[in-house]
């Protein structure tokens, strides 16, 4: 009954999103946002009704070259889809803060959500790829319609270019599997995969990693994230870092585990090592650049790539454990990835909406002292605090729970027999430890300066709907962590189907969270939420007992100058400059100072200081490719000469080539 109702609700979501797209095209943005919200609500209800067993498989009322097209949502698909839709629902209701293009934004969101639903549920290669492209197109329309800057087209085009590189790799991988299976259904892929030679299996896996990694932000693709995200609003970032990112991870997981089912041998171990290595390096580089970002959206964009990379590391660990028939450990690693992305969707959505609130209050997305604690109700600060704590992996939030599980999983590498897998998980643990430390500093910077910073940059207040949305998502993050013992059984059927192991049910012992066994390690956010307020009674008691003692207050020493807290405040640059200097070989910082003078250059009328960090892959990889493309375009301009005789000669040459090939 629940599975049937879930399918009906998913159909309702599709209809609402189609209506929203129509409203967006006709310029009725308010009605479109309402339809988006109704569709998201239906999708959330379907997701939580369909878990833990998934939806029933249904055949769509049309076929592809005679082959039926199936649609089914697995439990893990419903999990990622549902948690991704929660912030998307609030983003749709709040809308974009852009002064124009609201209709186009609604259309883009609707297209992204429809494409994501297809990625989660369609079981046929051709329509899966169409859904993948629809999701990319929707994201581009969403960002371009907001027009936050005249140059927004360039970063969005860069995004589409890299996504198309991934799409081509994905297409090649699907074509290889379709050729071997003589079909496009994913079940046929799974049946034909064991017949693939080891070297071909590795190549297909690498193609799939590139294809899905382009949207997940694995290196080098994470470099499109800051430019594209800063071309749009926080509401757009909420959709991209939530349901779209979750869909990309589901596609990668489903491809590596479902299209290419379990196998042993060097090739399978090589795939696991490749995935773990790519995820670890991506997480480290992404968080290092997130720490240097001075724009809310850029920082959160890099953080999205970092968190996606952590989930990819867990997927790689699951592949390594599977090659040695460690089903329980493989299920543990895979379940941790799902938990991590669920918490990330909620927390990142809350901070992206908080970014819109900060921009509406101060007129800019720059991380600066805007005194937002006085420009918004207290619920805004509490919600943003909970979300930032989660992304900084602070207890008792969901991010702390998932990252604790991440480290407990990589510590289990001693169960592996091969030296390379054990070493890979050990190094991954070291890399993720660095990632966690820098992520903590990153969100201390974001919240400490962007929310708590005392200054006069804000000119308006944070809108109440945004404050309420941020608070709601912050509470959801806490509820996910505290209620984890109740959430985990929802994934038990998924781990049973994927790894023949009830790993999810053995990840808790009553209110304790454990990595399969309580004898290894345990935590309990459910108990922390009770113990925390009780422990707070101690400092409260100390304050009450010392109430009669007079406090001696003295002013802060400003070097003999008049006190100016705004001038002495820590800025985003000064907070992160020490690490930038220490890791200058990674960042390659750029600093420029421009002076305007008068009266023979004795008097400076304007001094402009700019600084930035250089991308790693831009000058080394993308710039040479761009030069090659421009060179080829210049050489091939003769094809657009407009000379009719030249075109007729080309057609004649083509006919001769076809005739020769036919005769052969």
Buried (B, 14 or more C-beta within 10 A) or exposed (E): EBBEBBBBBBBBBBBBBBBBBBBBBEEBBEBBBBBBBBBBBBBBBBBBBBBBBBBBEBEEEEEBEEBEBBBBBBBBBBBBBBBBBBBBBBBBBBBBBBEEBBBBBBBBBBBBBBBBBBBBBBBBBBBBBBBBBBBBBBBBBBBBBBBBEEEBBEBBBBBBBBBBBBBBBBBBBBBBBBEBBEBBBBBBBBBBBEEBEBEBBBBBBBBBBBBBBBBBBBBBBBBBBBBBBBBBBBBBBBBBBBBBBBBBBBBBBBBBBBBBBBBEEBBBBBBBBBBBBBBBBBBBBBBBBBBBBBBBBBBBBBBBBBBBBBBBBBBBBBBBBBBBEBBBBBBBBBBBBBBBBBBBBBBBBBBBBBBBBBBBBBEBBBBBBBBBBEBBBEBBBBBBBBBBBBBBBBBBBBBBBBBBBBBBBBBBBEBBEBEBBBEBBBBBBEBBEBBBEBBBBBBBBBBBBBBBBEBEBBEEBBBEBBBBBBBBBBBBBBBBBBBBBEBBBBBBBBBBBBBEBBBBBBBBBEBBBBBBEBEEBBBBBBBBBEEEEEEEEEEEEEEEEEEEEEEEEEEEEEEEEEEEEEEEBEBBEEBBBEBBEEBEEBBBBEEEEEEEEEEEEEEEEEEEEEBEBEBBBEEEBBEEEEEEEEEEEEEEEEEEEEEEEEEEEEEEEEEEEEEEEEEE
